[in-house]
Structures are given as structure tokens and as C-alpha cells.
């Protein structure tokens, strides 16, 4: 049973930030350290620092000849059954890095040509150069290393969705990047059927296809070998004279595989040592192609069009007023996840700031690498590593007190950008003017987000699930606030007040 069903969340994968795992069987997805490394995301940065600390310390011990200490590092890479990700059939059994396998994997690493040549620079490179290591085992290693990060993420998501936690649960081993050693502790954790469960952000997983041995070998190394043989007129160059008298010269990949460049990891490691630009280009290109999976790529059953239409109906049926504030709040979280992912990720509820003296309804991490969310800080110079959201399920207009409440949470350290989500307003022009005044005075940007704005974006999503309607909305709304000139509808039509 999936987490969403287990706890009656009433949400689909498109409305959730984490992988909606089935605790009774693994999902063939992998935590991808390469995707973590190229992600422009505060949480990813923390995970990447932890992974790099472990891997660099491992290489340091190997280079100093401290093999026993290096081997001891791998003794803590036990079976990570908590994520329900990987290749197991039936009930998850942690087939990636079991206790015995950890030793076997270490031996495979130490015996590989990659250690001799020094081509290993990142944890994910094991997948390319070391026998017996694929995306599943690298994912399992990564899970153990960043286990504490995943515990904290699980706590946040359980708080967000009112999922109960069990106190004082043993964490299992995790890597401490400061002390550079394995540690264990006890935490409030999600426990299902007497088994600790770790929720994994959907923006940290992949199918392991971009940063893979097959892709590097076939698209980069083998093509380079072919070209080298053509240029140097190698023994496997074929030629024939065409009817027009021109000569055709070629080399087949099959000949290269059989006679020159076998698809073996030791050969690939040695060849890479001699032609390092090959792997540099592969890493660079992999960074361009690596991107978070869309929700429908994670769960092929999803019909985003139907979900968008369902959310419109649910929003329209949700009454305004304090007694329905909680339902509205939960609904908005799911809607924003569907509309703004993967630019906005990791929503947290009632985030404390200023040492707990103030709280924000919802805080998202800004993970955008392009588009309007990216341009906020890249070109507009508005601090926006985090995006703050205040939800007001009012039956009356929001006014200065509500704007001041959100603006009071702003700081250059945390964020100078946020959404004021509300049902409707009768005087839209005045609301925009108030937002403009704040921007002009303090370079802080609040964007009103009304029911009709949300519905408009959802309608476009329903027509084409691959649409990014939020980009047009953000560009228009930012322009309205910055220049205080609403461009959409006459004031009388903007935002019908709910009864």
C-alpha cells in the first residue's frame, strides 16, 4: 500500500514532494548522487557535501595506503530497506549493499583499474568504472551516507501532511561530514509495520540512464575510437567505391567492440586515463541532461489532466472562512506542488524563523535553474533561495495587515519573495499598489495568488500536462507589481468574492 493510501492523504504523486512508495515492494528508482551534485537546491547542496566528504575521505585513505581503515568505511553500508527503492522483486530486501556484499564491493573497487588510474573522482563514478556496481548499489551507498538528511526530510513531510511519527527510533548509520566518521542516534521517525521508513524527495531520483556505463561507452568512448581508426586508417577501416566514382570509408561499432574497445570496465578505465577529455565531456553533458523526473515519469498511472480538473472542482467547493482554513491550506500545498515543481520543492509547514519568534505558513526551496523563479535572484537581485507562502482563506479582502505579516517574515538571509494566497479581492488595483509600494521601498516582492489565477493555470495544465503555465503567470504578475499597472481585467471583474 502506498504512503498516500496508508495515511489517507487524498493526494496523487503530482501533489506530493516525496516518492509515494509502496512499502510492500520496491519501486525501480534510484537515489542519484550525480543528480544531487548538479542540482541548484539547498537540500541537495547539503547532501552533496555529505557524499563528497565520505568519498574524498575514502580516496584519501586509499592513497595513503590505509586499506584497513578504508575497508572499515564500507562495513557500515548495510541493507537500506527504509526507502523501498531499487530492483528487488516482492517485498523490499535491500539487495543493493548487504553486509557481505559491502565487503565484496570494496574488494571489487580495490581490484579495479579505476583505482590504479585515478579516474575515480565522484561516488557515481563507481557505476562507470567498477565491476558489479550499477545504479542500485550506488543508490544504496548514497542512502546510507545521507540517511540523516533523509530522516530530517521525512520529519518535515510528515509534519506537513499530519503523518504520525514514533519517537526514539534508532536511526541506523549515517555519515558525519564534520567528524568524518559513521554515527548513529535516535530520532522521531516514520514507522510502518514495525519498520522505519524514509521518504525520498522525488527530485533526487532517476532511472540511472543518464550517468551510466552504457551511455559513456557507446556515445563517447566508442565513437572516439571509431574516429581515431578512421583518421589513422586502422586495420578495421572498410571502404568501397560508389557508382559515382567516389570512395566511401567507414568503421563499424561491432568491429570496435570485438577487436579494439571491449565493453569492459577495466578497459574503459584505462582508456579514460589516456583520454581524460572524453570523460570530462561526458560529465559536462550528463550535467546538462540530468533533471528531476516529472511526476508522470515516476508514476505512469497519473493522468495530470484529470488531476488538474479535480483540483479545480475541489477548490471551487472549498468554502472560505476560518473553519475551513486547514482544508484550504492542505489543498493549496498540493496545487502549488503540481504547478511549480520542479522549480519549487521541499514544502515545509509553519516554518519557524527568527529563532522561533515568527512562523510562515509554507516555505518552499527555490530549485529553479531557469525561468522566472531563477531570474528572481539571477537578474532581479531579489533574495529567493526560499519562497514564502501565506494562505488566507478569508471571506473578506486581504489588506495591509496581511501584507505586513508576510513582509515581516522577509530578510535578505532567508528570502525577499513570497506569495499571498487568498480566495478573491474586490479591489485588485489597490492590492497590487500595496505590493508595489513594498517593492519600491524595500525591494521585497509579494505576489497575490487568487483562486482565479490558480484555476487559470490548472485549466492550461489540463489542456496540456507538459505546459508550464506558471511561467506566463509569474512574468505577468511580477510586471504588474513592479510597475503597479494591472494588465488583465477591469477591477470590477477581477476576483469575484465568495459568499
N, C-alpha and C positions, 0 to 999 in steps of 0.2 A: 504494500500500500504506500502511495506517495505521501510525502510530508503534508501537502495541501489537503489531502483527504483525511489523513490521520488526525489533524487538528482542526478540521472543518474551517479552513481559511476562506473557502469560496473564491479562490483565485487560480488563474491559469499560470503557466510558466511565463507568459508575456507580462504578467503583473507582478512577478517575483524577481528579486535581485539574485537569489541563490538558485542552484540547480535543484529542481523539485525531484529529489531522488526517491527511488523505491527501496525501502530498507530490506526487502527480501531478495533483491537481485541487483547485480552491478549494471550501471549504465556505461556503455563503451566510450567514455570520455576521459580525458587525462588532464591533470593539472600540468600546465606547460610553462616551465621556467623561462623559455625563450620569450613567450608572450608576456610574462611578468616583467622581464627585463626591458622590453621595448615599450611598455605601457607608461603613459604620462598620467600617473594616478598615485595619490598619496599612499594608499594602502599597498599598491604594487611596489612602490619605492621601498617601503618597509620590508616587504617580503624579499625583494631583490637583495637588499643589504644583508639580510639573514642568510640567504642562499650563498651569496658571494663570500661571506665570512667563513662558512663551512668549507666551501670548495677551495678557497685560497689557502686555508689552514691545512687542508688535506694535501694540496700540492707542495706547500712549504715543508711538511713533514717528509714527503716522498723525496724531495730534492735534498733534504738534509740526511737522508738515509735512515730515518726513524720509522722503519716499516711497521714495527710492532704497534707504535702509537697510531700510525695511520690506519692499521687494521682495526684497532680498538674503536675508531670513529664509526666504522661500518657495523660494529656489533650492536649498535643501537637502532639500526634501520630494520625494525621488526615489522610484522604484518600490520599495515594500516587498514583495518576493516571499517573505520569510522565514516569514510566518505561515500562508500557504495559506488565508487567509480572504478573503471578498469575493464578487464576482459574475462572475469570469472563467469561461469555458467551456473545458473541457480543461485543459491544463497552466497553472498559475498564471502570469500575465504582468504583474501589478501594474497593472491598468488604471485604478486609482484616481487616483494623483497621479504621473504620469510626468514626466520632466524638462520637456518642453514644456508639459504640462498645468499644471504648477505656476505658470508664468507666466500662463497663461490664467485660472486660478483667482484669482490675485492681481488681475488686471485686472477680473474679474467682481466681486470683493469691493469694489474701489475704485470701481467704477461703480454699485454697488448703492445703493438708497435707504437701506439699513440703516446705511451709514457716515455718511451725511448726518444721519440722525435720531438716531444714537447708541443705537439699540435693541440693538446687539450688546454683550453682556456676558460671554459664555462661548463657548468654541470650538464647542460643539454648536449654538449659535445660527446658525451658518452654514447648517445644514440647513433652518432655518425661513425665513431672510430673503435668502439669496444664490442667484441663478440658477446652475444647473449643479452645485450641491453637494448631495449626498444622504448617506445613512449610509455608503456605501462610501468616498467621498472623505474624509469626516471621520475614519473609521476609519483610513485610510491616513496622514493627517496625524498622528493620535494615535500610531500605531505608530512613526513616525519620532521624534516628540518623546520618547516614553518607551522608546526602544529599549534604553537601558542598564538600565532596570528589568526589561525582558523578558529581557535577557541574564542578569541575576542570577537571575531566577526559573527560567529554563531550566537554569542550572547546578545549582540546588537540586533540581529534579525529576530531572535526570539522575543526580545523586548518590543520590537516594532510590531510583531504580529500576535502578541499576547500568548506565546507558547511557553508553558511552564518549564523551568529548569530544576535540576536536582543539585543540591548543594554538596560541597566537599567530595567531589568525584576526582579520582586520580587522573591526571592529565595524560600520562604516557610521556615518553621522552620528546624533548624539543631542543633546538639549538639556541644557545645564548650567544649572540654575536659579540657581546662585550667581554664576557669571561672566556669565550671560545671553548666552550665545553657543553656536553649534554646535561640537561637538568630535568627534574620532574617536580610537579607541585599539585595542589588540589584546587579545583575551581567549581563554580556553578556551571553545570554542563547539561546539554540536552541528552536525555537517556530514554531510549525506547526499547522495550522488551529486555531490560537489564543490560543494554549495550549502549555505550556512549556513541553519539552521532555528531559528526562535524559537518556543518553546512559549508558549501564551497561557492564562492561568487561565480556567476556564470561567465563573467568576463575574464576569468583566469584559466579557462579550459579550452581544449581543442581536440581534434581528432588525430593530431600528430602527423599531419600530412605536409605541412609547410617546411618545418625544420626536421627533415628526415634523411636517412641514408639514401633511399631510392631517389629522392629529388636531387640531392647533391651529386650522386654518382651519375645518373642518367642525363641531367640537364647541364651540368657544369663540367665534371671531370671527363666524362666520355666524349662530349662534344669537343673539349680541348684536345684530347688525344687524337680524335679524328682529324682535326685541323692541323695538328702537328705532323701527322703522317702525310697529309696532302701536301703541305708546304715542303717537306723534306723527301718527298717521293719514296715513302716507306714501302716495304715488301708487300703490303696488302692493298696497295693502291690499284684500283681497276680502271680500265679505260676502254673506249671503243670509238670508232669513227662513225659519225652520223651521216645520214643521206646527203646532207648539205656540205659534207666535207669537213665539218668542224669536229674537234675531238672532245669527247666527254670523259671527265676524270672524276672518280668518286671513291669513297671508303665506306664500308658498311659497319654499323654498330655491332652486328653479330661477330664480324671478324675481330673487332677490337676487344669484345668481351671474351672471346675464346682464346685469342692468341697474344693480346698485348696488355689489356687492362681488365683483369678478372674482377668481378663484383665481390671482392673480399675486403673486409675492414682493415686488415693489416696492410694490404697493398694500397688501399685508399689513404691510410695514414702516412705511409712512406712517400707516396706521390704528392700528397698535400704538403709535406715538408719541403719538397723540391720546388713546388709551385704554389707558394703561400697566397698569392693574389687570387687564386681560384676560390679558396675558402673565404677570403675577405669579401669577395664579390658575392658569394653565396649568402653569407651572413647579412650583408647590406641589403640584398634583395629580399631575403626572408623577413627582415625587419619591415620592409615596405608592405609585404603581403600579409604579415601577421596582424590579425584584427579579431576583436571579440566575435564570437558566434552570435548570430541573430537567434531569438527565442525559437523561431520555427525550424532552425537548423538543429537545435537541441532536442526539441520535441516535434517530430514530424506530424503529429496528430493535430497540431494547432491550426486553427483557421482564424487568422488575425482579423479578417474582415468581420466574421461573426462576433468575435470578442469585442471589437470596436463598437459594433451596433448594440451589443448587450450592455456595454458600459454607458452608452448614451441613454438607453432606456432606464438604467439604474439611477443615473444622475438625475434624470428628469423626475423620477418617482421619489427621490430622497427629499423630504421636507426640510425647509430651513428652520432654524431655531436651536437653542442650546440643548434641548433634549435629544436632538438627532446629530449633535456635533461629532460624536465618536464614529458613527456610521459614515458620515461625510468625510471625516478625516481619513479613515481606512480606505474609502473608495478613491479619494484623491491620490493617495500614495500609489495605488495600483495603476491609475490612469497616467500619472507622471512617469512611472516606470515604463509603461508601454510606449509613451510618446517620446520620451527624452533619452532612453537607453540607446546606444552605449555612451552617449556624451555625459549623462549624469548617472552615477552609480552609488551603491552603498548607502541607501537611505537610513537615517537614524531618527528615532522619535524622541522628542523632548530632550534634545542635546543640551547639556549644561555648558555654559561659558562663563568667563569672569569668575573663576573659582566657585562655580555653582550658584552665583548670585542671580543669574538670569538663565532662562531656558528658551529654546527655539522649538517650534512645533516639529519641523522636519529639517534635516540637513542632508544634502547630497554632496558627494565628492564630484568635482568637475574633472572628468577624464577626457574631455574633448581634445582631439589632435587637429581638428579643422572645424570650420563652420562658425556660427555666431557665438557659441559658448567659448570657443577657443579665442576668437577675436576680442572677447571682453578684456582679457588680460594682455593678449599679444599686441593689439593695436590701440585699443581704447584705454589701456593702462588702468583698468578697474580691477582691483584685487578680487579674485574669484576662484581661488582653489576650492572653496566650498560655496555651495549655493543654498541660501537660507529660504525656507518656505514657511509662511504663516497662513493658516487656514481659518477663515471666518465664515461660519455657517449662519450668518446674520439674515434676518428678515428686513433689516434696515440698512441704510448706506454705511459703508466704511468711511471714516473721516480722518482728521488729523491724529486723534489718539491711536488709531490702528497703524497708521504710517509711522508715527513716532515710536510705537512699540517695536516694530521691525527695525527701524533705523537705529534704535538704541542698542540693538544687538550687533551692529556693524563695527568693524575695526579693520585697519589695514592688515593686521596679522591674520585674521580669520577670513573676512570677506567684506566687500563693499557692494554686494549684489544679492538680490533676492526677489522672490515672488510674493505678492499679497493675493492669495487665492480667496475669492469671495463669489457669492451667487450672482449678484447683479447690482447695478447702481442706477440711480435716476439722473444724476448729474455727472456724466462721464468726463466732460471737459474740465470740470473743477478738480476731479480726482487726478487727471493727467497733469494739470497745472501744479498741484501739490507735489506730485512726484518730480516734476521739472524743477521746482524750487529747491528741493533737496539735492538734486543732481547739480544744479548751478552753484549752490552754496558749499557743498562738501564733496562733490564728485562721487556720490553714492547713488546707486541706481536701484529703484524699486519698480518692478513691472506688475501692474494689475493683471490678474488672470481670472476672467469671469466665466460663468457657465457657457455662454455662447462662444467664447474663444475655445474652450475645451471641446465643445460639441463640434465646432467647425473643423478642428484638427482631426478629431476622431472620424468624422464623415469622410475626410480625404483619405484617412488611413483605411477606411472600409472599402473605398473605391480601388485603392492600390496599396496593399500592405507594405510594399517597398518604398512608398512615398515618404519623404521627410517633411511633413507639413510644418513642423516646429521651426524650421529654418526661416520660412517666409513670415511666420507669426512673429518670431523674435526680431527679425530685421525691421518689420513694420512697427512693432510696439516700442522698440528702442528709439526709432526715429521720432515717434510721437512724443515720447517723454523728453528726449534731448532737445527737441525743437518746440515742444508744447503746442503741437498743431495736429490734433486728431484728424486722420485722413479717411476714416472708414465710413461711418454712418452719421447722420444728424443726431444730435444729442437726444432728441425725443425718442428715437428708435433704439438707442444703444442700451442694451441690458434691461430687459423688462423685469421689473421687481416681482419676486414670487409672492404669492398671497400666503 
